[in-house]
Amino acid sequence: MGHGINVGDTVAVTATVRKRVTEDRVSVLIPSYGEPHSIVDSTPHISSGQKIELTGEVLRVDEDTVTVGGKDLGITVKQSAVRLVTSHVPPKRKRPFVDKPR
């Protein structure tokens, strides 16, 4: 985990638009993903070659790959293809986990 990316972090992936598939869907290329991916995007003026930033939550971290899930995502890419947006901070306990002795 060279980049310090952990499960629960929010990350961004920069994708390149290939073409508009339907009125509300766009085909994009994601670095190190290896195949086209379709996302929902109803922006009227989008062109081929335009860069789009997709954000999602890290679901799994392996040695050199990261699985990102979210609204339109469910992909596994190399760690070098993602950028950390926000780190996950686990909730703090208000009371101790163990009861106090009497």
ABEGO torsion letter per residue (X at the ends): XAAGBBBGBBBBBBBBBABBABAABBBBBBBGAGBBBBBBBABABBBBGBBBBBBBBBABBBAABBBBBEAABBBBBBAAABBBABBBBBBBBABBABBBBX
